[in-house]
Amino acid sequence: MRRNRQPPPLSRSLKTSLNATIHSQIDTCLKQLKSCSRSLQPVLSMFSDELQILHRIYYKGNNQHRPALFWRRVTEMRKYGDRVEELSLATLVNSLRYSFFAEESQQNSKLLKGSWTHYPDPSSASYVYERITASITLVHKMQDRLTHAYHSFSLAMQTGAFIQLILTLAGIASRLNSLVSELAAILNQVQDAIRSIQLTLDPAAPTSNSGSGSCPLPDQTEFSSVQVASDVHGEDTGVSIGREEPQRAPNNTATSVQTDWFKLSARPTSSVEVVTRTVKRSETRIVSSRPKKTRKRDEIDDIFG
């Protein structure tokens, strides 16, 4: 999915054109969206404050700490934080809520307190659902990178260099991680509410969103089962498969193979001993056959004998 994908043109229809039996279901979904929208605003506000502090620290120490390893984690935190702010999650959720009211309701907040009068086409709800799904994937990825950054800052503290700066960065990473966890929980509720609206407006809508470019999140139960199995056995032994036991050969064949192996293993040792003995004897012969060097007599030896 593209990061800056434009929303489809909005087209509204009157509430009276819908079946009256599904009005209560849409009322419940809109109340849930309104509650999620109110919960998003303080979380995103605190997230923006922490990100501004991180930006100030980055601009102040980038020239000095750019070659450091822990500074790469600071750059990564800024990148993911900017990506989350670019999503404009509160505006995205409210845009779906406002589509159930007339255009004048966006300027007059009192009209939003009443009952909904319109409903959007399924393409608008599908667009918001795809964006929320992609946002959940991004938030989970940011949560993983924040945990990695916190461990990196903890290791950098052990050196004792720039301890105040690294301690501040570790606190920001921890704070952002807690805010991102709250944000992921709220987005999951928004996703469920939008999915209920889609099924209410269009019962023939596909259950799996295969057209979006977002990757589905892995099931947590699979991770827990794999983790328990690895803790018990110590390693991944794979799936057990039943195999037929090979037929064992008679005992006389095994004994004959064993005796042949002992014969073969004994031969190299005897040959090595013979070779070493012959080498030693040849060396003694060469040493004994060398002629003794006679010292040349000079004039002093002739005088003194």
ABEGO torsion letter per residue (X at the ends): XBAABBBBBBBBBBAAABBAAAAAAAAAAAAAAAAAAAAAAAAAAAAAAAAAAAAAAAAAAAAAAAABAAAAAAAAAAAAAAAAAAAGAAAAAAAAAAAABBAAAAABAAAAABBBABBBBAAAAAAAAAAAAAAAAAAAAAAAAAAAAAAAAAAAAAAGBGAAAAAAAAAAAAAAAAAAAAAAAAAAAAAAAAAAAAAAABAABBABBAABABBBBBBAAAAAAAAAAAAAAGBBAEBBBBBBBBBBBBAAAAAAAAAAAAAAAAAAAAAAAAAAAAAAAAAAAAAAABBBBBBBBBAAAAAAX
